[in-house]
Structure formats: structure tokens, C-alpha cells
Amino acid sequence: MAVIFDPMRGRTRPAASHPDDEIVDVLTGDYASADWAVLTGAGMSTDSGVPDYRGPDATPRNPMTIQTFLSHPDQRARYWARSWVGWPRMRGARPNAGHLALAGLPVAGIVTQNVDGLHQAAAEAVAADRADRGADLAPSPVIDLHGSLDRVICLKNGHLFARDWVQRRLSELNPDFAHEVGIDPIDVETAPDGDVELKDTAGFVVLDCPECGGLLKPDVVYFGDSVPPARLQKANRICDDARGLVVLGSSLAVLSGLRFVRAAAKDGKPVVIVTDGPTRGDDLADYRSISRVADFVTRWAAR
């Protein structure tokens, strides 16, 4: 198994640059909400019961890389067994107060590194509430930079399948697996990418594409993989057109997120970072909060 280098090793959490109220004054006084692009990471979803990779209380993990996934059938069995066990709990996660508050803000757009679909769920909830009140303001656009766990893609011909359908087929192929490994899916702790730690996965039967027999994988960007160009262009457009960037709950350990911060700083745009741990972009932040994300966004939305 590949070992993931941790670029956060040795970094410490900085002090807050300003009180939260002063940062919110900048967000709402010097600028309008629509001036800000928002980049979110795993810390956005911790209050929904989805753990992060690098927060203060995170358990050390070695997530699957695309190279490992493609290297051997046993590695694919390892991933799909873990994902099959973890999916029910991931699917049951619901947007927290931070998601809902952010969905209610008319920001320029939300680029998320998360694959849990909670921003979309929050947008749907806010849109439904507005419709009930006779308002027709559409929520801000959301770009799933790293894809979404609720879709599965065939690596041979690009066929797409709903994750729930794949889950049912895997259950049919592995009716006794949970009992054999002695695990209760209700009690497991999932990772941000939806899998769980399992020691014995060799007997798990993997589903191939029912259309062409190709390899199936969740429609997410694994470590070592690249963001699809068209999706990256949409994210770039949101961030390029905005007057500033707000980072919520991301350590910026992954270059696909850090690049937006570097670009904003290079262009002289204000950068706001909100997370309770260190980030790779701390030296580029004009405003730094170490509050919990949901608390900060709720305060922002209340202005």
C-alpha cells in the first residue's frame, strides 16, 4: 500500500489574526456576499458526523490512491468492502448548521473538496424553504471538485451508476460478509471518503460494470488522480471572477485546494481562512479565524 506523505507534519495552529466579528465586518461591510468565492474542506462536515483527515481529533489514515486501486484485484476488493460497510452511515449524514447557513448566503460560488454531497443537500433544503415562502432566489452554485460518493463510474467506458444501486448489488454478492468479519455497519466510523478500517477484505466479491465488464470506482478523485479539466475550469471561473476567497474547514494539504489560495493571493485578493487546525495557506491569509466552521458561518449569515 502506498504511504501518503503528510504535508501538514510539524505545522502548528496559528493564533487568530482578528476577532471573528471583525472578520465578518470585512465580509459584509467592505464587500458583499456575492464578492466572495468559498472553498470548503472536510472540517465543514465534522458537525454532520463525518470525520476529517487532519483536524485536531482526526485518526491517522492512509486513504486509497488511484495507483493502489488499479494495481490489483485484492486492492479493489479492499476498497469496495470498506466502502460497502461505510456507505449507509455516510448516506445518512445530514447538512449541519454551517452547510445551511452557507447555502443561504448569496456567495459567488462554493468549491468543495468534500465528496459527501452535503452542500447540495443544504442547497435543496434552502431552495425548498424559499419556495414555501414565495421567494425564487436560487442558491449559489456548488462545484464538487473531487466528485461525489453517490455516483459510481465505469473506468472503461464511463457508464455511471447510482451508488445506492451498486450498494444493493454488492449486498447481494456478499450476503454474509458483515457477519464473517464481525462488524456492525451501524456502529462503524467512516472516513471523509466514505470507507472504514477493515483488516480482512480478501473474500469480498467486487461488482464489475454490468454494461461492459469494466472496473467500477466511485466517481471521486482519489489521491494521486487529477481533477477533470472541465470541472476545474468551472471552479477556476468562480474563483477568478470573485473579489476574494473564503476557506472553510480545509487544511489545504491537497494542492487542488491550495492552488486557489495561491492564485487569490497572487492577484492581491483578500484571503480568509477559517478552521481550528493549521493549514498550508496560513502565511497567505489576510484574515485567520480558529473558530469552528459552523459557528463562524452562522455568524456571517446572521449579518
VEXSE-244774 format. One line per 2 residues: number of its first residue (from 1); their letters; for each residue x, y, z of C-alpha. Coordinates in steps of 0.05 Angstrom, whole numbers. Layout:
NUM> a> X,Y,Z; ...
This chain:
1> ma> 0,0,0; 25,69,-17
3> vi> 44,115,41; 15,184,35
5> fd> 64,240,52; 32,286,102
7> pm> 49,359,84; 19,381,150
9> rg> 70,345,192; 103,394,241
11> rt> 55,451,228; 21,484,287
13> rp> -44,523,291; -32,598,287
15> aa> -65,650,330; -128,684,304
17> sh> -109,746,265; -173,784,285
19> pd> -235,771,327; -290,737,286
21> de> -335,798,289; -281,840,256
23> iv> -272,788,201; -347,785,189
25> dv> -346,861,185; -298,855,127
27> lt> -341,801,94; -405,841,99
29> gd> -383,913,104; -325,924,57
31> ya> -353,872,9; -419,840,-9
33> sa> -431,765,-1; -431,758,-76
35> dw> -359,783,-78; -333,720,-43
37> av> -317,652,-72; -317,598,-18
39> lt> -272,537,-15; -293,483,35
41> ga> -259,421,63; -273,364,110
43> gm> -279,409,171; -343,435,141
45> st> -376,367,153; -350,346,221
47> ds> -413,372,255; -452,325,209
49> gv> -414,265,238; -365,258,180
51> pd> -294,258,209; -238,297,176
53> yr> -168,273,158; -125,325,193
55> gp> -165,361,246; -143,362,319
57> da> -183,298,335; -173,262,269
59> tp> -150,189,269; -87,179,225
61> rn> -108,146,159; -77,121,95
63> pm> -130,135,42; -133,96,-22
65> ti> -92,123,-80; -112,113,-153
67> qt> -48,75,-165; -64,26,-109
69> fl> -136,18,-132; -114,-1,-202
71> sh> -56,-44,-181; -90,-110,-162
73> pd> -159,-141,-153; -145,-150,-78
75> qr> -137,-75,-71; -204,-63,-105
77> ar> -236,-115,-60; -205,-79,-1
79> yw> -234,-12,-22; -303,-37,-41
81> ar> -310,-78,23; -293,-18,66
83> sw> -338,27,24; -396,-22,27
85> vg> -393,-23,102; -386,53,108
87> wp> -438,76,57; -501,70,99
89> rm> -473,117,152; -445,165,100
91> rg> -512,165,63; -547,181,129
93> ar> -506,244,142; -546,309,140
95> pn> -526,381,129; -506,417,193
97> ag> -518,489,213; -456,511,175
99> hl> -479,480,110; -548,510,116
101> al> -522,579,135; -473,579,76
103> ag> -528,555,28; -568,616,49
105> lp> -513,665,32; -512,692,-39
107> va> -437,680,-48; -404,677,-117
109> gi> -400,602,-112; -378,544,-69
111> vt> -320,499,-90; -317,439,-44
113> qn> -264,387,-34; -315,343,1
115> vd> -348,284,-33; -407,276,16
117> gl> -460,316,-22; -479,357,39
119> hq> -473,424,5; -523,401,-48
121> aa> -570,375,5; -566,441,42
123> ae> -579,479,-23; -641,436,-36
125> av> -666,449,35; -656,524,28
127> aa> -688,526,-41; -749,488,-14
129> dr> -756,535,44; -752,595,-2
131> ad> -804,565,-48; -851,555,12
133> rg> -842,629,28; -853,651,-44
135> ad> -781,671,-57; -746,648,-120
137> la> -673,665,-106; -631,605,-128
139> ps> -575,580,-81; -503,593,-101
141> pv> -471,544,-149; -432,486,-119
143> id> -373,452,-153; -355,383,-127
145> lh> -280,390,-141; -265,318,-121
147> gs> -330,287,-145; -386,255,-106
149> ld> -394,188,-70; -466,180,-93
151> rv> -443,163,-163; -402,104,-189
153> ic> -365,107,-255; -340,53,-303
155> lk> -267,65,-318; -272,30,-385
157> ng> -329,67,-419; -353,120,-370
159> hl> -420,88,-352; -450,120,-290
161> fa> -490,84,-236; -524,108,-173
163> rd> -485,88,-110; -549,61,-78
165> wv> -558,12,-136; -486,-10,-130
167> qr> -495,-19,-55; -554,-66,-66
169> rl> -516,-107,-117; -455,-113,-71
171> se> -502,-135,-15; -530,-189,-59
173> ln> -460,-212,-78; -435,-212,-5
175> pd> -495,-231,38; -453,-258,96
177> fa> -394,-211,94; -412,-166,154
179> he> -424,-227,197; -360,-261,175
181> vg> -316,-201,193; -355,-188,257
183> id> -375,-116,243; -440,-77,250
185> pi> -446,-24,196; -488,19,243
187> dv> -431,26,293; -371,38,247
189> et> -334,103,239; -328,127,168
191> ap> -272,167,136; -286,230,95
193> dg> -284,188,32; -336,140,60
195> dv> -296,78,77; -279,45,143
197> el> -220,8,171; -225,-67,159
199> kd> -170,-119,168; -197,-177,127
201> ta> -227,-160,59; -198,-215,16
203> gf> -265,-252,9; -306,-192,-14
205> vv> -336,-201,-83; -329,-138,-126
207> ld> -381,-116,-177; -358,-102,-248
209> cp> -394,-56,-297; -459,-91,-318
211> ec> -455,-56,-386; -385,-74,-409
213> gg> -348,-111,-353; -302,-53,-338
215> ll> -275,-34,-269; -322,6,-225
217> kp> -299,61,-178; -335,116,-141
219> dv> -338,179,-183; -288,214,-138
221> vy> -216,238,-147; -170,192,-109
223> fg> -104,214,-81; -55,215,-139
225> ds> -110,227,-190; -128,292,-226
227> vp> -189,336,-224; -226,331,-291
229> pa> -208,392,-333; -279,416,-346
231> rl> -295,415,-271; -231,451,-255
233> qk> -248,505,-306; -315,518,-272
235> an> -281,524,-204; -228,570,-233
237> ri> -281,614,-263; -317,623,-197
239> cd> -253,640,-160; -225,684,-216
241> da> -289,725,-220; -295,735,-145
243> rg> -263,793,-108; -239,749,-51
245> lv> -234,678,-24; -261,647,40
247> vl> -233,579,60; -277,540,108
249> gs> -253,476,143; -195,458,97
251> sl> -123,445,118; -105,460,45
253> av> -59,399,49; -80,379,-21
255> ls> -53,421,-78; -120,422,-114
257> gl> -147,467,-59; -83,505,-41
259> rf> -76,529,-113; -139,573,-106
261> vr> -109,607,-45; -43,618,-80
263> aa> -79,647,-141; -121,695,-99
265> ak> -61,719,-60; -21,729,-124
267> dg> -78,772,-152; -80,814,-89
269> kp> -148,789,-68; -164,782,6
271> vv> -160,711,34; -200,690,95
273> iv> -185,622,127; -230,592,180
275> td> -211,525,212; -189,502,281
277> gp> -124,470,257; -63,492,218
279> tr> -65,499,142; -14,503,86
281> gd> -42,572,68; -34,606,135
283> dl> 22,651,111; -23,675,54
285> ad> -84,691,96; -104,764,107
287> yr> -155,742,159; -149,679,201
289> si> -202,651,248; -191,588,290
291> sr> -265,581,308; -308,522,290
293> va> -333,530,219; -407,524,235
295> df> -402,577,288; -366,626,242
297> vt> -412,616,182; -474,622,225
299> rw> -448,689,250; -433,710,179
301> aa> -502,692,154; -536,728,212
303> r> -509,796,189
